[in-house]
Amino acid sequence: MPQLRARIVRELIESHGWSITSAVKAIGISSTAAAKYKRIIATSSGYYSISLDSFSRSFAERILKNELTPSSFIEEVCLKCI
């Protein structure tokens, strides 16, 4: 889950100009965790990263449209893992 959250933070900040503060509120994580997003992403590679990038873009788009709250984000991620 840290990899996915880091990628969503990256998407919101780098592609959509959000602040870290806005991103952490949107997905319900600490600002400390969000500030480490570049380092967290750097620890992953390969196919796993491509899949996570796809998921993160999808989640970020839904956050931008106000279709996803922090609690519904966690619920959906957990359901995908089952």
FIKOLZA-1660 file (N, C-alpha, C; in steps of 0.1 Angstrom, whole numbers, plus 5000, padded with zeros to 4 digits):
% residues 82
   i   px   py   pz ch aa at
   1 5008 4988 5000  A  M  N
   1 5000 5000 5000  A  M CA
   1 5009 5013 5000  A  M  C
   2 5020 5013 5006  A  P  N
   2 5028 5025 5006  A  P CA
   2 5032 5029 4991  A  P  C
   3 5035 5019 4983  A  Q  N
   3 5038 5022 4969  A  Q CA
   3 5027 5028 4962  A  Q  C
   4 5015 5023 4964  A  L  N
   4 5003 5029 4957  A  L CA
   4 5000 5043 4962  A  L  C
   5 5001 5045 4975  A  R  N
   5 4998 5058 4981  A  R CA
   5 5009 5068 4976  A  R  C
   6 5021 5064 4975  A  A  N
   6 5032 5073 4970  A  A CA
   6 5030 5077 4956  A  A  C
   7 5025 5068 4948  A  R  N
   7 5022 5071 4934  A  R CA
   7 5010 5080 4932  A  R  C
   8 5000 5078 4940  A  I  N
   8 4989 5088 4940  A  I CA
   8 4993 5102 4944  A  I  C
   9 5001 5103 4954  A  V  N
   9 5007 5116 4959  A  V CA
   9 5015 5122 4947  A  V  C
  10 5023 5114 4941  A  R  N
  10 5031 5119 4930  A  R CA
  10 5022 5124 4919  A  R  C
  11 5012 5116 4915  A  E  N
  11 5003 5120 4905  A  E CA
  11 4996 5133 4908  A  E  C
  12 4991 5135 4920  A  L  N
  12 4984 5147 4924  A  L CA
  12 4993 5159 4924  A  L  C
  13 5005 5157 4929  A  I  N
  13 5014 5168 4931  A  I CA
  13 5021 5172 4917  A  I  C
  14 5026 5162 4910  A  E  N
  14 5034 5165 4898  A  E CA
  14 5026 5167 4886  A  E  C
  15 5015 5160 4885  A  S  N
  15 5006 5161 4873  A  S CA
  15 4995 5171 4874  A  S  C
  16 4991 5174 4887  A  H  N
  16 4979 5182 4889  A  H CA
  16 4982 5194 4897  A  H  C
  17 4994 5196 4902  A  G  N
  17 4998 5208 4909  A  G CA
  17 4993 5209 4923  A  G  C
  18 4989 5198 4929  A  W  N
  18 4984 5198 4943  A  W CA
  18 4996 5201 4953  A  W  C
  19 4993 5206 4964  A  S  N
  19 5003 5206 4975  A  S CA
  19 5003 5193 4982  A  S  C
  20 5014 5190 4990  A  I  N
  20 5014 5178 4998  A  I CA
  20 5003 5178 5008  A  I  C
  21 5000 5189 5014  A  T  N
  21 4989 5191 5024  A  T CA
  21 4975 5186 5017  A  T  C
  22 4972 5191 5006  A  S  N
  22 4960 5187 4999  A  S CA
  22 4960 5172 4996  A  S  C
  23 4971 5167 4991  A  A  N
  23 4972 5152 4988  A  A CA
  23 4970 5144 5000  A  A  C
  24 4976 5147 5011  A  V  N
  24 4974 5139 5023  A  V CA
  24 4960 5139 5028  A  V  C
  25 4954 5150 5027  A  K  N
  25 4940 5151 5031  A  K CA
  25 4931 5142 5022  A  K  C
  26 4934 5142 5010  A  A  N
  26 4926 5134 5000  A  A CA
  26 4927 5119 5002  A  A  C
  27 4938 5114 5006  A  I  N
  27 4939 5100 5008  A  I CA
  27 4941 5095 5022  A  I  C
  28 4942 5104 5031  A  G  N
  28 4942 5101 5046  A  G CA
  28 4955 5095 5051  A  G  C
  29 4966 5101 5046  A  I  N
  29 4979 5097 5052  A  I CA
  29 4986 5109 5058  A  I  C
  30 4997 5106 5065  A  S  N
  30 5004 5117 5072  A  S CA
  30 5013 5125 5062  A  S  C
  31 5016 5137 5065  A  S  N
  31 5024 5145 5057  A  S CA
  31 5038 5140 5056  A  S  C
  32 5043 5133 5067  A  T  N
  32 5056 5127 5067  A  T CA
  32 5057 5116 5057  A  T  C
  33 5046 5107 5056  A  A  N
  33 5046 5097 5046  A  A CA
  33 5046 5102 5032  A  A  C
  34 5038 5112 5030  A  A  N
  34 5037 5118 5017  A  A CA
  34 5050 5125 5012  A  A  C
  35 5057 5131 5022  A  A  N
  35 5070 5137 5018  A  A CA
  35 5080 5128 5013  A  A  C
  36 5079 5115 5016  A  K  N
  36 5088 5105 5012  A  K CA
  36 5084 5098 4999  A  K  C
  37 5075 5103 4992  A  Y  N
  37 5069 5096 4981  A  Y CA
  37 5080 5093 4970  A  Y  C
  38 5089 5102 4967  A  K  N
  38 5099 5099 4957  A  K CA
  38 5108 5088 4961  A  K  C
  39 5112 5088 4974  A  R  N
  39 5121 5077 4979  A  R CA
  39 5114 5063 4978  A  R  C
  40 5101 5063 4982  A  I  N
  40 5093 5051 4982  A  I CA
  40 5092 5045 4968  A  I  C
  41 5089 5054 4959  A  I  N
  41 5087 5050 4945  A  I CA
  41 5100 5044 4939  A  I  C
  42 5111 5050 4943  A  A  N
  42 5124 5046 4938  A  A CA
  42 5128 5032 4942  A  A  C
  43 5121 5027 4952  A  T  N
  43 5124 5013 4957  A  T CA
  43 5117 5002 4949  A  T  C
  44 5109 5006 4939  A  S  N
  44 5101 4996 4932  A  S CA
  44 5105 4996 4917  A  S  C
  45 5104 4985 4911  A  S  N
  45 5107 4984 4896  A  S CA
  45 5099 4973 4890  A  S  C
  46 5099 4973 4876  A  G  N
  46 5093 4962 4869  A  G CA
  46 5078 4963 4867  A  G  C
  47 5073 4952 4863  A  Y  N
  47 5058 4951 4860  A  Y CA
  47 5050 4956 4872  A  Y  C
  48 5054 4953 4884  A  Y  N
  48 5046 4957 4896  A  Y CA
  48 5044 4972 4895  A  Y  C
  49 5055 4980 4891  A  S  N
  49 5054 4994 4891  A  S CA
  49 5044 4999 4880  A  S  C
  50 5044 4992 4869  A  I  N
  50 5035 4996 4858  A  I CA
  50 5021 4995 4862  A  I  C
  51 5018 4984 4869  A  S  N
  51 5004 4981 4874  A  S CA
  51 5000 4992 4885  A  S  C
  52 5010 4995 4894  A  L  N
  52 5007 5005 4904  A  L CA
  52 5005 5019 4898  A  L  C
  53 5012 5022 4888  A  D  N
  53 5011 5035 4881  A  D CA
  53 4997 5036 4875  A  D  C
  54 4992 5025 4869  A  S  N
  54 4979 5025 4863  A  S CA
  54 4968 5027 4874  A  S  C
  55 4969 5020 4885  A  F  N
  55 4960 5021 4896  A  F CA
  55 4960 5035 4901  A  F  C
  56 4972 5041 4903  A  S  N
  56 4973 5054 4909  A  S CA
  56 4967 5065 4901  A  S  C
  57 4969 5064 4888  A  R  N
  57 4963 5074 4879  A  R CA
  57 4948 5073 4880  A  R  C
  58 4942 5061 4880  A  S  N
  58 4928 5059 4881  A  S CA
  58 4923 5065 4894  A  S  C
  59 4929 5062 4906  A  F  N
  59 4925 5067 4919  A  F CA
  59 4927 5082 4919  A  F  C
  60 4937 5088 4913  A  A  N
  60 4940 5102 4913  A  A CA
  60 4929 5109 4906  A  A  C
  61 4925 5104 4894  A  E  N
  61 4914 5110 4886  A  E CA
  61 4901 5110 4894  A  E  C
  62 4898 5100 4901  A  R  N
  62 4886 5099 4910  A  R CA
  62 4887 5109 4921  A  R  C
  63 4899 5111 4927  A  I  N
  63 4900 5120 4938  A  I CA
  63 4898 5134 4932  A  I  C
  64 4903 5137 4920  A  L  N
  64 4901 5150 4914  A  L CA
  64 4887 5153 4911  A  L  C
  65 4879 5143 4909  A  K  N
  65 4865 5145 4906  A  K CA
  65 4856 5144 4919  A  K  C
  66 4863 5143 4930  A  N  N
  66 4856 5142 4943  A  N CA
  66 4847 5130 4944  A  N  C
  67 4852 5119 4937  A  E  N
  67 4844 5106 4937  A  E CA
  67 4850 5096 4947  A  E  C
  68 4861 5100 4954  A  L  N
  68 4868 5091 4963  A  L CA
  68 4872 5098 4976  A  L  C
  69 4867 5093 4987  A  T  N
  69 4871 5099 5000  A  T CA
  69 4883 5091 5006  A  T  C
  70 4889 5096 5016  A  P  N
  70 4900 5087 5022  A  P CA
  70 4895 5074 5027  A  P  C
  71 4883 5073 5033  A  S  N
  71 4878 5060 5037  A  S CA
  71 4874 5051 5026  A  S  C
  72 4868 5056 5015  A  S  N
  72 4865 5048 5004  A  S CA
  72 4877 5044 4996  A  S  C
  73 4887 5052 4996  A  F  N
  73 4900 5048 4990  A  F CA
  73 4906 5035 4997  A  F  C
  74 4906 5036 5010  A  I  N
  74 4912 5024 5017  A  I CA
  74 4903 5012 5015  A  I  C
  75 4890 5014 5015  A  E  N
  75 4881 5002 5013  A  E CA
  75 4883 4996 4999  A  E  C
  76 4884 5004 4989  A  E  N
  76 4886 4999 4975  A  E CA
  76 4900 4993 4973  A  E  C
  77 4910 4998 4979  A  V  N
  77 4923 4992 4978  A  V CA
  77 4923 4978 4985  A  V  C
  78 4917 4977 4997  A  C  N
  78 4916 4965 5004  A  C CA
  78 4908 4954 4996  A  C  C
  79 4897 4959 4989  A  L  N
  79 4889 4949 4981  A  L CA
  79 4897 4944 4969  A  L  C
  80 4906 4953 4963  A  K  N
  80 4914 4948 4952  A  K CA
  80 4924 4938 4956  A  K  C
  81 4928 4938 4968  A  C  N
  81 4938 4929 4973  A  C CA
  81 4933 4915 4977  A  C  C
  82 4920 4915 4979  A  I  N
  82 4913 4902 4983  A  I CA
  82 4912 4893 4971  A  I  C
% end
